[in-house]
Amino acid sequence: MILSAETLPAVKFDERGLVPVVAQGEDGTVLMLAWANREALLASLQGGRATYWSRSRKQLWRKGDTSGNTQVLLEARYDCDGDAVLYRVRQAGPACHEGKRSCFD
């Protein structure tokens, strides 16, 4: 189902207020898995760039702000249970912090 500001209440966040987000490239490649809170999902939807919640830094991070490897959000969807989100993105550069195209290489 398409995720939007209007459908955001359908997303089920865990006890930490987070939901897993899978980033998928335009060609269908699974690029990475990260976490988002409500604020990160709204920032992604409103700003057009994939935004996540850094569990280690305890702050929002917009993919590519420090690395230059940006993710333009093409579409956001949530699964049938509402407990996972899919970002379809246009990836610039590697998605993985180890310099690989995908964290699943």
C-alpha positions as CSV (number, residue, x, y, z in Angstrom):
1,M,0.0,0.0,0.0
2,I,1.2,3.5,-0.8
3,L,2.6,5.4,2.2
4,S,1.6,9.0,2.5
5,A,1.0,11.5,5.3
6,E,-2.6,10.4,5.2
7,T,-1.8,6.7,5.5
8,L,1.0,7.0,8.0
9,P,-1.4,6.0,10.9
10,A,-1.4,2.5,9.4
11,V,2.3,2.0,10.2
12,K,2.9,0.1,13.4
13,F,6.0,1.3,15.2
14,D,7.8,-0.9,17.7
15,E,8.2,-0.1,21.4
16,R,11.1,2.2,20.5
17,G,8.9,4.1,18.0
18,L,10.7,2.6,15.0
19,V,9.8,0.6,11.9
20,P,12.3,-1.2,9.6
21,V,12.7,0.3,6.2
22,V,14.1,-1.6,3.2
23,A,15.6,0.6,0.5
24,Q,15.2,-0.8,-3.0
25,G,16.8,0.6,-6.2
26,E,15.0,1.4,-9.4
27,D,16.2,-1.9,-10.9
28,G,14.7,-3.9,-7.9
29,T,18.0,-4.4,-6.1
30,V,17.6,-4.5,-2.3
31,L,20.1,-1.8,-1.3
32,M,19.9,-1.6,2.5
33,L,17.9,-2.0,5.7
34,A,17.6,0.9,8.1
35,W,15.1,2.2,10.7
36,A,12.7,5.1,10.7
37,N,10.6,6.8,13.3
38,R,7.5,8.9,12.4
39,E,9.5,12.0,12.0
40,A,11.9,10.3,9.5
41,L,9.0,8.9,7.5
42,L,7.4,12.3,7.3
43,A,10.7,14.0,6.3
44,S,11.1,11.4,3.5
45,L,7.6,11.9,2.2
46,Q,7.8,15.7,2.4
47,G,11.4,16.3,1.3
48,G,11.8,13.7,-1.3
49,R,15.0,12.2,0.1
50,A,15.3,9.0,2.1
51,T,15.5,9.9,5.8
52,Y,16.1,7.4,8.6
53,W,16.6,7.2,12.3
54,S,20.2,6.5,13.5
55,R,19.9,4.2,16.5
56,S,23.5,4.7,17.4
57,R,23.5,8.5,17.1
58,K,19.9,8.8,18.2
59,Q,19.1,11.4,15.5
60,L,17.6,11.7,12.1
61,W,19.9,11.1,9.1
62,R,19.2,11.9,5.5
63,K,21.0,9.4,3.3
64,G,23.9,11.1,1.5
65,D,24.2,14.3,3.5
66,T,27.7,13.3,4.6
67,S,28.7,10.7,2.0
68,G,27.1,12.3,-1.1
69,N,25.5,8.9,-1.8
70,T,21.9,10.2,-1.9
71,Q,18.7,8.4,-2.2
72,V,15.9,10.2,-4.0
73,L,12.6,8.8,-2.8
74,L,10.5,7.6,-5.8
75,E,7.8,5.8,-3.8
76,A,7.1,4.6,-0.2
77,R,5.0,1.7,0.6
78,Y,4.0,-0.2,3.8
79,D,3.4,-4.0,4.0
80,C,0.1,-5.7,4.6
81,D,0.8,-5.8,8.4
82,G,1.9,-2.2,8.6
83,D,5.1,-3.2,10.4
84,A,7.6,-2.7,7.6
85,V,8.2,0.1,5.0
86,L,9.7,-0.1,1.5
87,Y,11.4,3.0,0.0
88,R,11.9,2.7,-3.8
89,V,14.8,5.1,-4.4
90,R,17.1,6.5,-7.1
91,Q,20.5,5.8,-5.5
92,A,23.5,8.0,-6.3
93,G,26.7,6.1,-5.6
94,P,27.0,3.1,-3.2
95,A,24.3,2.5,-0.7
96,C,26.5,0.5,1.7
97,H,28.8,2.3,4.1
98,E,31.5,-0.2,3.0
99,G,31.4,1.3,-0.5
100,K,29.4,-1.5,-2.1
101,R,26.3,-0.9,-4.2
102,S,24.2,-2.9,-1.8
103,C,24.6,-3.9,1.8
104,F,23.5,-7.4,0.6
105,D,26.4,-7.9,-1.9
